[in-house]
């Protein structure tokens, strides 16, 4: 995958590999010591039924999607479901 600047990802739509629009990227968590990325924090799509997504959530209800689930970054960030 080509290098992508974080500023170009902010607010990008996140879609499941099954075509479900999950929401908008809010932030990315990382380990400050190693620099390893951990999770995408995704603000859920309001129209998405809560039971349709099996990802963990943070204390504000955002999806915590492990970065190893990212399959592609183009018009959408596509994640494996």
JORA-V281526 format. One record per residue. RES is the residue in one small letter. SS is DSSP state (helix for helix, strand for strand, loop for the rest). OMEGA is omega in radians with two decimals (999 if undefined). Layout:
res=RES ss=SS omega=OMEGA
res=RES ss=SS omega=OMEGA
This chain:
res=x ss=loop omega=-3.14
res=x ss=loop omega=3.09
res=x ss=loop omega=3.13
res=x ss=loop omega=3.11
res=x ss=loop omega=-3.13
res=x ss=helix omega=-3.13
res=x ss=helix omega=3.11
res=x ss=helix omega=-3.13
res=x ss=loop omega=-3.08
res=x ss=loop omega=3.12
res=x ss=loop omega=3.14
res=x ss=loop omega=3.13
res=x ss=strand omega=3.13
res=x ss=strand omega=-3.09
res=x ss=strand omega=3.05
res=x ss=strand omega=3.14
res=x ss=loop omega=3.09
res=x ss=loop omega=3.11
res=x ss=loop omega=3.13
res=x ss=loop omega=3.07
res=x ss=strand omega=-3.05
res=x ss=strand omega=-3.13
res=x ss=strand omega=-3.11
res=x ss=strand omega=3.11
res=x ss=strand omega=3.11
res=x ss=strand omega=-3.09
res=x ss=strand omega=3.07
res=x ss=strand omega=3.11
res=x ss=strand omega=-3.13
res=x ss=strand omega=3.04
res=x ss=loop omega=-3.07
res=x ss=loop omega=-3.13
res=x ss=loop omega=-3.06
res=x ss=loop omega=-3.07
res=x ss=loop omega=-3.14
res=x ss=loop omega=3.09
res=x ss=strand omega=-3.12
res=x ss=strand omega=-2.99
res=x ss=strand omega=2.89
res=x ss=strand omega=3.00
res=x ss=strand omega=-3.02
res=x ss=strand omega=3.04
res=x ss=strand omega=-3.03
res=x ss=strand omega=3.01
res=x ss=loop omega=-3.09
res=x ss=loop omega=-3.09
res=x ss=loop omega=-3.09
res=x ss=loop omega=3.11
res=x ss=loop omega=-3.06
res=x ss=helix omega=-3.10
res=x ss=helix omega=-3.09
res=x ss=helix omega=-3.07
res=x ss=loop omega=-3.06
res=x ss=loop omega=3.14
res=x ss=loop omega=3.03
res=x ss=strand omega=3.10
res=x ss=strand omega=3.06
res=x ss=loop omega=-3.09
res=x ss=loop omega=3.10
res=x ss=loop omega=3.08
res=x ss=loop omega=3.12
res=x ss=loop omega=3.08
res=x ss=strand omega=3.03
res=x ss=strand omega=-3.07
res=x ss=strand omega=3.14
res=x ss=strand omega=-3.09
res=x ss=helix omega=3.12
res=x ss=helix omega=3.08
res=x ss=helix omega=3.14
res=x ss=strand omega=3.14
res=x ss=strand omega=-3.10
res=x ss=strand omega=3.05
res=x ss=strand omega=3.08
res=x ss=loop omega=3.05
res=x ss=loop omega=3.07
res=x ss=loop omega=2.87
res=x ss=strand omega=-3.10
res=x ss=strand omega=3.14
res=x ss=strand omega=3.11
res=x ss=loop omega=3.13
res=x ss=loop omega=999
